[in-house]
């Protein structure tokens, strides 16, 4: 399993548009992807699950990838989120 801890910097947090970007990035990889916030871990491929966490701006989250090509997967997800200014 590979994991990274990042800070959400989008002004609205991980809601609506930023959540859609995150879910889209997760669904493009072939391994299991989860996101953890405040001791709750959910499937990052589910928009409803991601939005249910209510992640605000400046929150630290942990993104985990497990399975085939997990190293490449976590790098792609991180790159997509940084490019779209969801995380810093």
C-alpha positions as CSV (number, residue, x, y, z in Angstrom):
1,X,0.0,0.0,0.0
2,X,1.2,3.5,-0.9
3,X,-0.1,6.6,0.9
4,X,0.4,10.3,0.9
5,X,-0.7,13.1,3.3
6,X,-1.7,16.3,1.6
7,X,-3.5,19.6,2.4
8,X,-6.7,20.6,0.7
9,X,-6.2,24.2,-0.5
10,X,-9.3,24.7,-2.7
11,X,-11.2,27.5,-1.1
12,X,-14.4,25.4,-0.9
13,X,-12.6,22.3,0.4
14,X,-13.3,18.9,-1.2
15,X,-16.9,19.7,-2.3
16,X,-18.7,19.7,-5.7
17,X,-16.1,20.5,-8.4
18,X,-13.0,19.6,-6.4
19,X,-14.6,16.3,-5.3
20,X,-15.5,15.5,-8.9
21,X,-11.9,16.1,-9.9
22,X,-10.7,13.8,-7.1
23,X,-13.2,11.0,-7.9
24,X,-12.4,11.2,-11.6
25,X,-8.7,10.9,-10.9
26,X,-9.3,7.9,-8.6
27,X,-11.5,6.1,-11.1
28,X,-8.8,6.3,-13.8
29,X,-6.4,4.0,-11.9
30,X,-6.6,0.2,-11.6
31,X,-6.2,-0.1,-7.8
32,X,-8.2,0.5,-4.8
33,X,-8.1,4.1,-3.7
34,X,-9.3,5.5,-0.3
35,X,-9.3,8.8,1.4
36,X,-9.0,9.3,5.1
37,X,-10.2,12.3,7.1
38,X,-10.8,12.5,10.8
39,X,-10.4,8.8,11.3
40,X,-13.0,8.0,8.6
41,X,-11.8,6.1,5.5
42,X,-13.9,5.9,2.4
43,X,-13.7,4.8,-1.2
44,X,-12.3,7.7,-3.2
45,X,-14.1,6.4,-6.3
46,X,-17.5,7.3,-4.8
47,X,-18.6,11.0,-5.2
48,X,-21.2,10.6,-2.4
49,X,-18.7,9.1,0.0
50,X,-16.1,11.8,-0.7
51,X,-18.6,14.6,-0.2
52,X,-20.0,12.9,2.9
53,X,-16.7,13.6,4.7
54,X,-17.3,17.4,4.5
55,X,-13.6,18.1,4.0
56,X,-12.9,21.9,4.4
57,X,-10.1,24.0,3.0
58,X,-6.8,23.6,4.8
59,X,-7.6,20.1,6.0
60,X,-5.0,17.4,5.9
61,X,-6.1,14.2,4.2
62,X,-4.5,10.8,3.6
63,X,-4.9,9.2,0.1
64,X,-4.1,5.5,-0.1
65,X,-3.7,3.2,-3.1
66,X,-3.5,-0.5,-2.8
67,X,-3.2,-3.0,-5.6
68,X,-1.7,-3.2,-9.1
69,X,0.6,-0.2,-10.0
70,X,-0.2,1.6,-6.7
71,X,3.0,3.7,-6.9
72,X,2.1,5.0,-10.4
73,X,-1.6,5.4,-9.3
74,X,-0.9,7.6,-6.3
75,X,1.5,9.8,-8.4
76,X,-1.2,10.3,-11.0
77,X,-3.8,11.2,-8.5
78,X,-1.5,13.6,-6.7
79,X,-0.5,15.2,-10.0
80,X,-4.1,15.7,-11.1
81,X,-5.1,17.2,-7.7
82,X,-2.1,19.6,-7.7
83,X,-2.6,20.6,-11.4
84,X,-6.3,21.5,-10.6
85,X,-5.3,23.3,-7.4
86,X,-7.3,21.1,-5.1
87,X,-4.2,20.3,-3.0
88,X,-0.9,22.1,-2.4
